[in-house]
Amino acid sequence: MNRFLTLTLLSTLFVFGPIGASAKSECRMNTGYGLITGNGTNPEKAYEDAAEKCFDKMTAMAKRRPQGLSELQGVLFIDQCVNIDCQE
């Protein structure tokens, strides 16, 4: 009986992973400004993280220029980062 419970527990851990462990997903985007990698607990969260990192990187680069970042540029950056697909 004890051996049966041990084998059942081990097979459950093998199939479903350790208790409390969360699945991790990754999204890589090539933005033209470099490769951005987003991480999350599922593909949607990884995509969201990558899109936010893309926007942050683009706005940081634009703010370094003498003319700064305009509202229109910000909107264009959002549009560009949201419409990039994750690479396989």
N, C-alpha and C positions, 0 to 999 in steps of 0.2 A: 504494500500500500504506500509506504513512504517513498519507495523508488518510483512508483507511478506518479505521485504528486511532484517529485523533483523533475522527472522527464516532461511532465505537462507544463510546469513553470518555465523550464528551459526552452521548450519549443515555442511557448507563447512569447518569451522575450526575443527569440530568434526571428519570429514572424513580425511582431509589432514593435520591436525595439525596446530599450529600457524604459521603465516607468518614469514619466516626467520629461523624457527627451522630446524635443519638438523637431519636426521635419524642417529642413532648411532649403531654401530655393535661392537661386542666383540669377540675376539678369545683367547681361553685358550689352552696352550700347556703344557704338562707334559714332561719336558726335561730330567729328570733324575738328574738334578741339581736344581730342584724345579719347581713350577708352574709359568708360564709366562703368563701374560694377555696383549693382544694388543687391542687397541681401534682405531676406525676409522669411517668415514662417511658411509662406506659400508664394506661388508665382505672382499673384497680384500685388502682394506687399513688396516683393523684390522689385517689380516694375515701378511701383510708386517710389521706392527708395532711390532707384536709379534716375527717375525723372527729376526728383528733387535735387539730387547731386548734380545732375546735368545743368539745371537752372542756376544753382548756386555757383557752379564753376563759370558759366557764361556771364553771369552778372558781376562776379568778382573780376573777370578779365575786362569787362566793359568799364567798370568803375576806375580802373587804372589809367584809362585814356583821359586826355585833357578835357574832352567834352563830356565825360561822365556817362551816366546811364539815363536815357529818356524813358518816358512811360511807354512809348511805342516800341522801343527796343525790348523792354521788359515783356510786353505782350507777345512780340515775335519770338522771344526766347522760350516763353511758356509754350507757344504753339509748336515750335521746333522740338522741344524736349518731350512733349506729350505724344508727338507723332512718330517717334523713333521706335522701332520694334527691337525686342531683345534678340541677340544673336544666339544661334544654337551652339 
